[in-house]
Amino acid sequence: MKFSSFLSLNLQDLLKGAIMAGLGAALAIIEPLLSSGNFVINWQNVWHMAAGAAVIYLIKNFMTPPPKTIEIDPAKTEIITK
């Protein structure tokens, strides 16, 4: 998996953001409707919730640095067997 560098986004971030937006909006809108028993979907609320979830996810990825990697030099390591 290729990680984006700090203060940048890649295509994978955008695709994951779209998935998070759709699922987040669906959960946030459908759950209260099922609880109340009044199942009328307000599509404007769905759109606002999805856009907010996508923006928050992309901001999180934009501000998160890639994970650190550990490189092992085979010349300096040896395998210990029991």
Buried (B, 14 or more C-beta within 10 A) or exposed (E): EEBBEEEEBEEEBBEBBBEBBBEBBBEBBEEEEEEEEEEEEEEEEBEEBBEBBBEBBBEEBEEEEEEEEEEEEEEEEEEEEE
